Amino acid sequence: MANKNANLNIEIDITGTDFDLKEVESFLSKQLEESFSDLDLLEKDRENISDPDSLGEIILDEVWKQFGNQIGLDMTNETLIQKYDREHSVQYKDIADSVMQDQRYKDANKAMKEQQLAGNLKDEYTGKHFKHGEKANLDHVIPRKELFENQRRKQANLDVADIANKGENLKPTNESLNKSKGAKSNKEYLETRETREMSLIEQNEKTNKKVDESNKSEAEKRSQKEENNKRLNDKLAADSDRMMKSDKEARKAINKDIRMNATKEVGKKAGKDALKTMAISALFTLLKEIMNGLIRFFKVKSKSFNRFLTEMRQSMKSFFSKILSIFQTGASTLIGTIISEFFGPIVSVFKKLASLIKQGISSVIDAIHYLRDKENKDKPFSVKVAQVGKIVTVGIVGGSAIFLGEIFEKILLTIPGMQIELPLIGSLANMIALFFSSLVFGLVGAIVLNLIDKFISKKLKEENDQRIIESKNEIINLQHMQLFVAENHVQILKENVMSGISENHALAKDTMQTSLLKIFGDNKGKDSKNHDNISNNQSALVQMQNDLEDLL
């Protein structure tokens, strides 16, 4: 019915429009040729839609892939903070005094005393000038303990002394205020200022009362109370704005150093991690291709050295065809390292979290690459979802293998001899744990991937079959149209020929009539003696005219 309607529409268009039918026939022939070509490509594509590999091959491939992946992740798992803690296993009490013994602190303290002797030393927290004999202390604006616990400092690989003894972090203040501040930051000290000052005043009153009740002389009592009052006033004289200004300047200088060094360290680590991962990926890919080549070589009956070389060349060719994927693995690791280090203080709390983040980042990047690939643009939505599902499955399997490997490692470390360290990889227990976790989740992942591959293959074949049917229907329609146009072309040619014959007959009739009229007109003025001859000739001509009319 649809074809009839199509033909009807064409007929209406042809009869109502002045068409160049030869041009239409040429166009339809070209369209038909292209449709046959498309059909041929679709049928070839269907042959190329292969069924999924056997489950055994997928399992072997997935276990091998997971093992290489786990080794790469394990080699790059340690964060900069974890590395610093491993290399600097010290407590705060072990480094607190060493900061004060640092040469930079000694030099700054010496310069402060010389400035006091010169009479131009000012208390940075109160704004008052020191007098001779007053005790001035060089305070760490940002406390040593806070800097010791700073995770970003560890990430930047900076010693506490490196940033604690910066000039911006060393400020002179009176001894009483410095002791009162203790290990608090300026901000923390000022937050409880009102409550603390009330307590200080009460304590000072109680202390002075005890002095008054003592057996000391009046002069001693007065001197003691003056000293107590001075200590209290030194503490109360703290200027909040000046203290916060010092805190801001110190943090700005210290954070700048931390930020710059952390950026350098993260950049170096990301680059090293990417190279390590690429090296492991390349090694495992090369070994896999060589093993496949050897398997192919041993399967053939006629073995020869040339055959061996041929298989090895094929293996190397296959390896180099996968170089791009190796670089993509390195890029994923680079991005994963940067992101895991960005969340360094959180990630460093969990041993394997960095590897899990990198595995997740790799899966996301793979999914994005697949969806952005032009070759996958026209694939069915269900196939795209299934393919992304494969990528997600690999990510989940890899992440699960990470945690299972950690469990295996803890169990194996209880066995004597498993603590032996292997270069670049870690303990023997770690290597065996990686293998077993890769084996377990490689099996699970292979089964899931095989099911997804079957689904994808089925959907692709269904889509291809539908397109083949549509292409064949299009060819049939084009053939109907081509036949219809050809029939109309023949009909029009026939009508044109008949019309030309009719026009020629009419022209002959008109010409004959004109000639007869001319003859009759010329003979009217003759003598009567020719009348009989004219009558006879006229009768003959009339008979001829009648015969011609009958013929036409």
C-alpha positions in Angstrom: 0.0 0.0 0.0 2.8 2.3 0.9 4.5 1.6 -2.5 1.2 2.3 -4.3 0.9 5.6 -2.6 4.4 6.5 -3.4 3.9 5.7 -7.1 0.7 7.7 -7.1 2.4 10.7 -5.7 5.1 10.4 -8.3 2.5 10.1 -11.1 0.8 13.3 -9.9 4.1 15.1 -9.7 5.2 13.9 -13.1 1.9 14.9 -14.8 1.8 18.2 -13.1 5.4 19.2 -13.6 7.8 19.4 -16.6 10.3 16.7 -15.6 13.5 15.7 -17.4 12.7 12.0 -17.2 16.2 11.0 -18.4 17.7 13.0 -15.4 15.2 11.3 -13.0 16.1 7.8 -14.4 19.8 8.7 -14.0 19.3 9.8 -10.4 17.3 6.7 -9.5 20.0 4.5 -11.0 22.6 6.2 -8.9 20.5 5.9 -5.8 20.0 2.2 -6.5 23.7 1.6 -7.0 24.5 3.3 -3.6 21.8 1.3 -1.9 23.2 -2.0 -3.2 26.7 -0.8 -2.0 25.3 0.0 1.5 23.6 -3.4 1.6 26.8 -5.1 0.8 28.6 -3.2 3.6 25.9 -4.1 6.1 26.2 -7.8 5.2 29.9 -7.6 5.6 29.5 -5.8 9.0 27.2 -8.6 10.1 29.9 -11.1 9.3 32.3 -9.0 11.4 30.0 -9.0 14.5 31.7 -12.0 16.1 30.4 -14.0 18.9 32.1 -13.4 22.3 35.3 -15.4 22.9 34.9 -18.6 24.9 34.7 -18.1 28.7 38.0 -19.8 29.2 39.8 -17.2 27.0 38.0 -14.3 28.8 39.0 -15.7 32.2 42.6 -16.0 31.3 42.7 -12.5 29.8 40.9 -10.9 32.7 43.0 -12.6 35.4 46.1 -11.5 33.6 44.8 -8.0 33.2 43.8 -7.8 36.8 47.2 -9.0 38.0 49.0 -6.4 36.0 46.5 -3.7 37.1 46.9 -4.6 40.8 50.7 -4.5 40.6 50.5 -1.1 38.9 48.1 0.3 41.5 50.1 -1.2 44.4 53.3 0.4 43.2 51.7 3.8 43.1 49.3 3.4 46.1 51.4 5.2 48.8 50.5 8.9 49.1 53.0 11.6 49.8 51.7 12.0 53.4 52.0 8.2 54.0 55.5 8.3 52.6 56.5 11.2 54.9 55.1 9.4 57.9 57.0 6.2 57.0 60.3 8.0 56.5 59.8 10.3 59.6 58.5 8.1 62.3 59.0 10.7 65.1 56.7 12.2 67.8 56.2 15.8 68.5 58.2 15.7 71.6 61.1 14.5 69.6 61.3 17.5 67.3 59.9 20.3 69.5 63.2 21.2 71.1 65.1 20.7 67.9 63.1 23.5 66.3 64.4 25.8 69.1 68.0 24.6 68.4 67.7 25.3 64.7 70.3 27.8 63.6 67.7 30.1 62.1 65.9 30.4 65.4 69.2 31.1 67.2 70.1 33.8 64.8 66.7 35.5 65.0 66.8 35.3 68.9 70.3 36.9 68.9 69.1 39.7 66.6 66.1 40.3 68.9 68.4 40.7 71.9 70.7 43.1 70.1 67.7 45.1 69.1 66.6 45.3 72.7 70.0 46.4 73.8 69.8 49.2 71.2 66.5 50.3 72.8 64.3 49.8 69.7 62.7 46.4 70.3 58.9 46.5 70.1 56.5 43.9 71.4 54.6 42.7 68.3 51.5 41.6 70.2 51.1 44.7 72.5 52.8 47.4 70.5 54.9 48.5 73.5 58.7 49.0 73.5 60.8 46.8 75.7 62.8 48.4 78.4 66.3 47.3 79.5 66.0 44.3 81.8 62.5 43.2 80.6 62.3 39.6 79.4 61.6 39.3 75.7 60.7 36.0 74.1 60.8 35.1 70.4 57.4 33.5 69.8 56.4 31.1 67.0 53.2 32.8 65.8 51.9 29.5 64.3 52.8 27.0 67.0 55.3 24.2 66.4 52.7 21.6 67.3 50.2 22.8 64.7 52.9 22.8 62.0 54.0 19.3 63.1 50.5 18.0 62.6 49.9 19.9 59.3 49.3 17.2 56.7 50.0 19.5 53.7 53.4 20.2 55.2 54.1 16.5 55.0 52.8 16.4 51.5 55.2 19.2 50.6 58.1 17.3 52.3 59.0 20.2 54.5 60.5 19.9 58.0 58.8 21.6 60.9 61.9 23.8 61.4 61.9 24.8 57.7 58.6 26.7 58.1 58.4 27.3 61.9 61.5 29.4 61.9 60.6 31.6 58.9 61.0 35.3 59.7 57.3 36.0 59.4 56.6 33.3 62.0 59.0 34.7 64.6 57.7 37.6 66.6 59.1 39.1 69.9 56.7 39.4 72.8 56.9 39.6 76.6 57.6 36.5 78.5 54.2 36.5 80.4 52.1 36.7 77.3 54.2 34.1 75.5 53.8 31.6 78.4 50.1 32.4 78.6 49.7 31.7 74.9 51.6 28.4 75.1 50.9 26.0 72.2 47.8 27.9 71.1 47.6 29.8 67.9 46.9 33.5 68.1 43.3 32.9 66.8 42.7 30.2 69.4 44.2 32.4 72.2 41.9 35.3 71.3 38.8 33.2 71.0 38.7 32.6 74.7 40.2 36.0 75.7 37.4 37.4 77.8 36.9 34.3 80.0 40.6 33.8 80.3 41.3 37.4 81.4 38.6 37.2 84.1 40.3 34.1 85.4 43.7 35.7 85.3 42.4 38.7 87.3 40.9 36.4 89.9 44.1 34.4 90.1 46.1 37.6 90.5 43.9 38.8 93.3 44.2 35.5 95.2 48.0 35.6 94.7 48.3 39.2 96.0 46.0 38.3 99.0 48.4 35.4 99.9 51.3 37.8 99.6 49.5 40.2 102.0 48.9 37.4 104.5 52.5 36.2 104.3 55.3 37.0 106.9 57.3 39.1 104.3 58.2 42.7 105.0 56.0 45.4 103.6 58.7 46.3 101.0 58.9 42.6 99.9 55.1 42.4 99.7 54.9 45.6 97.6 57.7 44.4 95.3 56.1 41.0 94.9 52.6 42.4 94.2 54.1 44.9 91.7 55.7 42.0 89.8 52.4 40.0 89.9 50.5 43.0 88.6 53.0 43.6 85.8 52.7 40.0 84.7 48.9 40.4 84.6 49.1 43.7 82.7 51.5 42.2 80.2 49.0 39.5 79.5 46.0 41.9 79.4 47.9 44.3 77.1 47.7 41.9 74.1 46.2 43.7 71.1 43.8 41.5 69.2 44.3 43.3 65.9 48.1 43.1 66.2 48.0 39.4 67.1 45.7 38.6 64.2 47.8 40.6 61.8 50.9 38.7 62.8 49.0 35.4 62.4 47.8 36.4 58.9 51.2 37.4 57.8 52.8 34.2 59.1 50.2 31.9 57.6 50.4 33.6 54.2 54.2 33.1 54.1 54.1 29.5 55.4 51.1 28.5 53.2 52.9 29.9 50.2 55.9 27.6 50.8 53.7 24.6 51.5 51.6 25.3 48.4 54.6 25.7 46.1 56.5 22.6 47.4 53.3 20.5 47.6 52.6 21.3 43.9 56.1 20.3 42.9 56.0 17.1 45.0 52.5 16.1 43.6 53.7 16.8 40.1 56.8 14.7 40.5 54.8 11.9 42.1 52.1 12.0 39.4 54.7 11.8 36.7 56.5 8.9 38.3 53.3 7.0 39.0 52.2 7.4 35.4 55.6 6.1 34.1 55.5 3.2 36.6 52.0 2.3 35.5 52.8 2.6 31.8 55.9 0.4 32.3 53.9 -2.3 34.1 51.1 -2.1 31.5 53.6 -2.3 28.6 55.5 -5.2 30.2 52.4 -7.2 30.8 50.9 -6.4 27.4 54.2 -7.4 25.7 54.4 -10.7 27.7 50.8 -11.5 26.9 51.4 -11.0 23.1 54.6 -13.0 23.2 52.8 -15.8 25.0 50.0 -15.7 22.5 52.5 -15.9 19.7 54.2 -18.9 21.3 50.9 -20.6 21.7 50.1 -20.1 18.0 53.5 -21.4 17.1 53.2 -24.6 19.1 49.7 -25.2 17.7 50.9 -25.4 14.1 52.1 -28.8 12.8 54.9 -27.6 10.6 57.3 -25.7 12.9 60.2 -23.8 11.6 62.4 -20.9 12.6 60.8 -18.7 10.0 57.4 -19.6 11.4 58.6 -18.6 14.8 59.9 -15.3 13.6 56.6 -14.7 11.8 54.6 -15.3 15.0 57.0 -13.0 17.0 56.6 -10.2 14.4 52.9 -10.6 14.7 53.1 -10.4 18.5 55.2 -7.2 18.3 52.8 -5.7 15.7 49.9 -6.4 18.0 51.8 -4.9 21.0 52.5 -1.7 19.2 48.9 -1.4 18.1 48.0 -1.2 21.8 50.5 1.6 22.6 47.8 4.2 22.7 45.9 2.3 25.4 49.1 2.2 27.4 49.4 5.9 27.2 45.8 6.3 28.2 46.5 4.1 31.2 49.4 6.5 32.1 47.1 9.5 31.7 44.5 7.9 34.0 47.1 7.3 36.6 48.4 10.8 36.3 44.9 12.3 36.9 44.2 9.7 39.6 47.3 10.6 41.5 46.6 14.3 41.4 43.1 13.8 42.6 44.1 11.4 45.4 46.8 13.8 46.6 44.3 16.7 46.5 42.3 14.8 49.1 45.6 13.7 50.7 44.7 14.2 54.4 41.6 12.1 54.0 43.1 9.5 51.6 46.1 9.0 53.8 44.0 7.7 56.6 43.1 4.6 54.6 45.9 2.4 53.2 44.4 1.5 49.8 42.1 4.4 49.2 44.5 6.0 46.8 44.4 2.9 44.6 40.6 2.8 44.8 40.4 6.4 43.6 42.8 5.7 40.7 40.7 2.7 39.7 37.6 4.8 39.7 39.2 7.6 37.8 40.4 5.1 35.2 36.9 3.7 34.7 35.4 7.1 34.4 38.0 8.2 31.8 37.5 4.9 29.8 33.7 5.5 29.8 34.1 9.0 28.5 36.6 7.9 25.8 34.1 5.3 24.6 31.1 7.7 24.6 33.1 10.4 22.7 34.5 8.0 20.1 32.9 8.9 16.7 32.7 5.2 15.8 30.4 4.6 18.7 28.1 7.5 18.0 25.5 5.6 16.0 25.5 2.5 18.1 22.2 1.6 19.8 21.6 3.1 23.2 21.3 -0.3 24.8 24.8 -1.2 23.4 26.3 2.0 24.8 24.8 1.3 28.2 26.1 -2.3 28.1 29.6 -1.2 27.0 29.8 1.4 29.8 28.5 -1.4 32.1 31.6 -3.4 31.1 33.9 -0.5 32.0 32.1 -0.1 35.4 32.3 -3.8 36.0 36.1 -3.7 35.5 36.3 -0.8 37.9 34.3 -2.5 40.6 36.2 -5.8 40.1 39.5 -3.9 40.4 38.4 -2.0 43.5 37.2 -5.2 45.2 40.4 -7.0 44.4 42.3 -4.1 46.1 40.6 -4.8 49.4 40.7 -8.6 49.1 44.4 -8.3 48.4 44.8 -6.4 51.6 43.0 -9.1 53.6 45.1 -11.8 52.0 48.3 -9.9 52.7 47.4 -9.5 56.4 46.8 -13.3 56.7 50.0 -14.2 54.8 52.2 -11.8 56.9 51.5 -14.1 59.9 53.4 -16.9 58.0 57.2 -16.9 58.6 59.2 -16.0 55.5 56.4 -14.0 53.9 57.9 -10.7 55.2 60.7 -10.9 52.6 60.8 -7.6 50.6 60.8 -7.7 46.8 62.3 -4.7 44.9 59.7 -2.1 43.9 56.8 -4.3 44.8 56.9 -5.0 48.5 56.7 -8.1 50.6 56.4 -11.6 49.3 53.1 -11.7 51.1 51.9 -8.7 49.1 52.8 -10.3 45.8 51.0 -13.5 46.5 48.0 -11.6 47.9 47.9 -9.6 44.6 47.9 -12.8 42.6 45.1 -14.5 44.6 42.9 -11.4 44.7 43.4 -11.0 40.9 42.6 -14.6 40.4 39.4 -14.5 42.4 38.0 -11.3 41.0 39.4 -12.1 37.5 37.1 -15.1 37.5 34.1 -13.1 38.7 34.8 -10.3 36.3 35.3 -12.6 33.3 31.9 -14.3 33.9 30.1 -10.9 34.1 32.0 -9.5 31.1 31.2 -12.6 29.0 27.5 -12.2 29.7 27.6 -8.5 28.8 29.6 -9.3 25.6 26.9 -11.8 24.6 24.2 -9.2 25.2 26.1 -6.6 23.1 26.7 -9.1 20.3 23.0 -10.0 20.2 21.9 -6.4 20.1 24.4 -5.5 17.4 23.2 -8.4 15.2 19.5 -7.4 15.8 20.3 -3.8 14.9 22.3 -4.9 11.8 19.5 -7.2 10.7 17.0 -4.4 11.0 19.2 -2.1 8.9 19.6 -4.8 6.2 15.8 -5.2 6.0 15.4 -1.5 5.7 18.0 -1.3 3.0 16.4 -4.1 1.0 13.0 -2.4 1.3 14.6 0.8 0.1 16.1 -1.0 -2.9 12.6 -2.5 -3.7 11.0 0.9 -3.5 13.7 2.4 -5.8 13.2 -0.4 -8.3 9.5 0.3 -8.3 10.1 4.0 -8.8 12.6 3.3 -11.6 10.1 1.0 -13.4 7.4 3.5 -13.0 9.5 6.3 -14.4 10.6 4.2 -17.3 7.0 3.3 -18.1 6.0 6.9 -18.0 9.0 7.8 -20.2 7.9 5.3 -22.8 4.3 6.4 -22.7 5.3 10.1 -23.2 7.6 9.1 -26.1 4.7 7.2 -27.7 2.3 10.1 -27.3 4.9 12.5 -28.7 5.3 10.3 -31.9 1.5 10.0 -32.4 1.1 13.7 -31.9 3.8 14.4 -34.6 2.1 12.1 -37.1 -1.3 13.9 -36.5 0.4 17.3 -37.0 2.0 16.1 -40.3 -1.4 14.8 -41.6 -3.1 18.1 -40.8 -0.3 20.0 -42.5 -0.7 17.9 -45.6 -4.5 18.4 -45.6 -4.1 22.2 -45.3 -1.5 22.3 -48.1 -3.7 20.2 -50.5 -6.8 22.4 -49.8 -4.8 25.5 -50.5 -3.6 24.1 -53.7 -7.1 23.1 -54.9 -8.5 26.5 -54.1 -5.8 28.2 -56.1 -6.5 25.9 -59.1 -10.2 26.6 -59.0 -9.6 30.3 -58.5 -7.4 30.6 -61.6 -9.8 28.7 -64.0 -13.0 30.8 -63.4 -12.0 33.4 -66.1 -11.5 30.8 -69.0 -13.8 30.5 -72.0 -16.7 28.2 -72.0 -15.0 26.0 -74.6 -12.9 24.6 -71.8 -15.8 24.2 -69.5 -16.2 20.5 -70.2 -12.5 19.8 -69.6 -12.5 21.8 -66.4 -15.6 20.0 -65.2 -14.0 16.7 -65.9 -10.7 17.7 -64.2 -12.6 19.1 -61.2 -14.5 15.9 -60.8 -11.2 14.0 -60.7 -9.7 16.5 -58.2 -12.8 16.3 -55.9 -12.6 12.5 -56.0 -8.8 12.8 -55.0 -9.7 15.2 -52.2 -12.3 12.8 -50.8 -9.8 10.0 -50.9 -7.3 12.0 -49.0 -9.8 12.9 -46.4 -10.8 9.3 -46.0 -7.1 8.5 -45.6 -6.6 11.1 -42.8 
